[in-house]
Amino acid sequence: MAEIVYILCAVMSASCALLLFLGYRRTPTHLLLWSCFCFCVLTVSNSILVVDLIILPDLDFHGAFWRNLFSASAGALLVFGLVWELT
């Protein structure tokens, strides 16, 4: 059951990134663009989770480190976009 949730999280992150990009094409504001970048990186993070725990569970490529790195990068992108929009 957990595997389905991990896959759905990756799919939903990708769909959010796509919808944010389509919204940015309609009305180009910087916050939509940076939010799209954030969700793209979160999609990568969730995809690493799927690969680490479902597809290759026996291979140890330090998936937790890479997931945390990408998640922190996504948060930093969103904070940067918020600061960019406010200044």
Secondary structure, 3 states (H helix, E strand, C coil): CHHHHHHHHHHHHHHHHHHHHHHHHHCCCHHHHHHHHHHHHHHHHHHHHHHHHHHCCCCCCCHHHHHHHHHHHHHHHHHHHHHHHHC
